[in-house]
Amino acid sequence: MSIWNRFQRLSKIVRRELLPALAEQNLAITHEEEQAAGDDAVEVEGGELRLRLQRDRGDILVALGSIHDRNTWFDLDVVTENFGIEVSPVRDSRDPSQVIAQLVKLLKSSWRELTLRFDANHFQRTIEELAAFRDARTAARIQGSEPR
């Protein structure tokens, strides 16, 4: 990893690495945000899906949402765990290139399923399912056990 990736704006890295790798999905950056202390965020959408990549204290966080509800996001791990989508671990969540490479693999292999689950006909049910899973997982962690 280039140490410079840690200091480049996420939008620049997304333009250079994510958008070309997923050109067939016609992704476009719809929102960019620069925050204090080098934190920043970028939102991308294509088809039925929206992605949010956010740098928070150096860690790169990824969330998914639908174009049909601009206020609801789910952490990538909630989506993948609930839907049983295999994801290889990222060695360094502070390296945007590693996170984006993992995200590209995930989206290339799961684009159809995710698009279907986040489309207008299924999104309300998807929201309910993901929210219930997220809440059960959180409750289990508080109690010291994992769900499922």
N, C-alpha and C positions, 0 to 999 in steps of 0.2 A: 504494500500500500504506500502510496505517496503521502507523506506527512502533509502536503499542501491540500489534499482533499479534506482534511479536518478543518481547514480555514476557508475553503471556498464556499460560496453561497450554495445552498442545496439546489436552488433553481438552475444554476449553471451546470451542476453535476447531472441533474435530471435531464436537462436538454441534451447533454453530451452522451449519457449512458442509457437512460430509461427510454426516452422517446424513440430513438433509432432502433433499439432492440425490440420494441413492440410496435413498430410502424404499422403493421397490419391491423392493429386495434384503433388506429386513428386517435391516439391520445393527444390531449392538448392541455397546457398549463392554464388554469382558470383563476388562480389566486396565488399571490406571493406575499410573504409577510416577513419582515426583518424585526427581530425582537432584541431586547437588551442582552448584553454580554455574549454576543455572537450567536445566540439562538435564532433560528429562522424556520420557516415552514413554507411548503409549496403544496398546492392542490392541483390534481390532474384528473381529467375525466375523459372517458371514451365509452361510447355505447351507453349501457345502463349503469356503469360503475364510476365511482369517484374514489380517488386515493389521496390520502394526506400523509406526507412525509414531514416530520417535524424533528428538528434538532433541539433537544432539551438537556442542558448541562453537558453537551457533548454526545449524548446517546441519540441514535436515530430511531424514532418511533414511527410505526406505520399503522394507519387505520384505513378501513374500507367503509364506503357508504354508497348510497344510491342517488342517482340524479333526481329521484322522485321525492326525496326528503333531504333538504340541504342542512338540516340541523342534527341529524343522527349519524354518529360514527361508531364503529366497533373496532377495537384493537385487532390487529392481524391475527394474533394468537387465539383470540376468542373465536374468530371466524374459522380458522383452520382446525382447531381442536373440535369445535362443534360439528363441522361438516366432515371430519375425518380425512382432511387433506394432509398428506405427508409433506413436511417441510424440513429441509436439512438445516441444522443449527448454524448460525453465523458466529464465526470465531471472534469477531470484534464489532460489536454494535455501534462503535464510535466511527467506524470506517464506512462512509456513505457508499462507496463502490461495492463493498461486500454485501451490504444490506440490499442495494439495488440489484446486484447479481442474483441474490436469493429471490427477491421479489419478481424478477423477470422469469426465472424458472417456474415459480409458483403460478404466475399469471398465464404463462404459455401452456402449462399443463391443465389449468383449472378454469380458463377463461369462460368456456361454455357454461359450466356449472354455476360459476359465480354470477355471470350475466343473467342466467335464468332465475336464480334465487333473489337477485336484486332488481328484477324488472317490475313494471307497474302491477302486474297480475299477482306476483308472489311476495312483494316487498313487505307488506304488512305482516304476513305470517313469518317471514324471515326476521323481522324486527322482534316480534314476540319470542321466537325461538332463541335468538341470540341473547336477548335481554335476560330471559329465564336462565340460560346456560351461564352467562356472566355472573348473575346474581347468586346462583347456586355455587359456583366456583368460589366466589368471594366469601360467601358464608362458610363454606367448607374450609377455606384457608384460615379464616378467623378461628374456627373451632379446631384447627390443627389436622384436618384430613382433606383429601382431594376427592372431588366428585367423580362419579362413574367408575 
